[in-house]
Amino acid sequence: MGAYLFVIVCTGLWIVFGWALATRPIVLDRAWARVRGLPLVAKPVVWVAFFPWLSGLAVWESRWGTPRARRIAVALVALAFIVFWSSVTFGGGGSS
């Protein structure tokens, strides 16, 4: 049950991220500023805990290419992490 809940929560966070990206990108800009403003001791903890979403946020804030290209790149990062979590959680791979 816990593994399923984990995948649901992680996917839900990506949905919220996508909603913010589509409707209120300023929210993501502020989140990035807050993460960058954290004390050096806290940054590794936050990055480890929220690595998938901070990776997407880093892509969005990178100013690489056009906004459309960055949205596509963020969507690919999200899809990669969702597929990874799902394959780890539901992949079977049980012991004999």
C-alpha positions as semicolon CSV with decimal commas, in nm:
position;residue;x (nm);y (nm);z (nm)
1;M;0,000;0,000;0,000
2;G;0,282;0,240;0,088
3;A;0,452;0,202;-0,249
4;Y;0,130;0,280;-0,434
5;L;0,075;0,587;-0,218
6;F;0,430;0,700;-0,292
7;V;0,375;0,683;-0,669
8;I;0,040;0,861;-0,637
9;V;0,190;1,143;-0,428
10;C;0,490;1,183;-0,660
11;T;0,270;1,190;-0,968
12;G;0,038;1,436;-0,795
13;L;0,331;1,667;-0,724
14;W;0,421;1,659;-1,094
15;I;0,061;1,746;-1,181
16;V;0,076;2,045;-0,944
17;F;0,411;2,142;-1,096
18;G;0,260;2,124;-1,446
19;W;-0,040;2,331;-1,337
20;A;0,191;2,598;-1,195
21;L;0,400;2,592;-1,511
22;A;0,093;2,635;-1,731
23;T;-0,096;2,892;-1,526
24;R;0,138;3,067;-1,282
25;P;0,508;3,033;-1,370
26;I;0,588;3,312;-1,122
27;V;0,521;3,058;-0,845
28;L;0,800;2,842;-0,984
29;D;1,029;3,144;-1,011
30;R;0,970;3,222;-0,643
31;A;1,025;2,859;-0,542
32;W;1,356;2,857;-0,730
33;A;1,463;3,179;-0,558
34;R;1,378;3,028;-0,218
35;V;1,575;2,711;-0,288
36;R;1,874;2,912;-0,407
37;G;1,850;3,130;-0,096
38;L;1,866;2,839;0,146
39;P;2,167;2,805;0,377
40;L;2,442;2,588;0,236
41;V;2,379;2,321;0,500
42;A;2,012;2,286;0,399
43;K;2,060;2,278;0,021
44;P;2,182;1,916;-0,007
45;V;1,895;1,793;0,210
46;V;1,636;1,976;0,001
47;W;1,794;1,863;-0,326
48;V;1,801;1,499;-0,220
49;A;1,443;1,509;-0,092
50;F;1,299;1,693;-0,393
51;F;1,547;1,603;-0,668
52;P;1,295;1,519;-0,943
53;W;1,100;1,842;-0,903
54;L;1,409;2,056;-0,855
55;S;1,550;1,902;-1,173
56;G;1,239;2,012;-1,358
57;L;1,260;2,351;-1,193
58;A;1,627;2,386;-1,291
59;V;1,537;2,309;-1,653
60;W;1,260;2,569;-1,645
61;E;1,481;2,836;-1,487
62;S;1,776;2,765;-1,716
63;R;1,656;3,003;-1,988
64;W;1,764;2,737;-2,235
65;G;1,587;2,769;-2,568
66;T;1,234;2,898;-2,592
67;P;0,969;2,866;-2,320
68;R;0,798;2,599;-2,531
69;A;1,121;2,397;-2,556
70;R;1,172;2,424;-2,179
71;R;0,811;2,309;-2,117
72;I;0,873;2,005;-2,335
73;A;1,201;1,933;-2,152
74;V;1,027;1,962;-1,813
75;A;0,753;1,727;-1,935
76;L;1,019;1,475;-2,040
77;V;1,191;1,499;-1,700
78;A;0,854;1,443;-1,529
79;L;0,768;1,151;-1,755
80;A;1,107;0,989;-1,696
81;F;1,069;1,005;-1,318
82;I;0,707;0,883;-1,326
83;V;0,805;0,588;-1,547
84;F;1,099;0,512;-1,318
85;W;0,885;0,518;-1,002
86;S;0,614;0,310;-1,165
87;S;0,858;0,049;-1,294
88;V;1,027;0,020;-0,956
89;T;0,695;0,001;-0,773
90;F;0,491;-0,213;-1,010
91;G;0,763;-0,384;-1,212
92;G;0,723;-0,723;-1,054
93;G;1,085;-0,823;-1,015
94;G;0,996;-1,035;-0,714
95;S;1,234;-1,290;-0,574
96;S;1,194;-1,661;-0,652
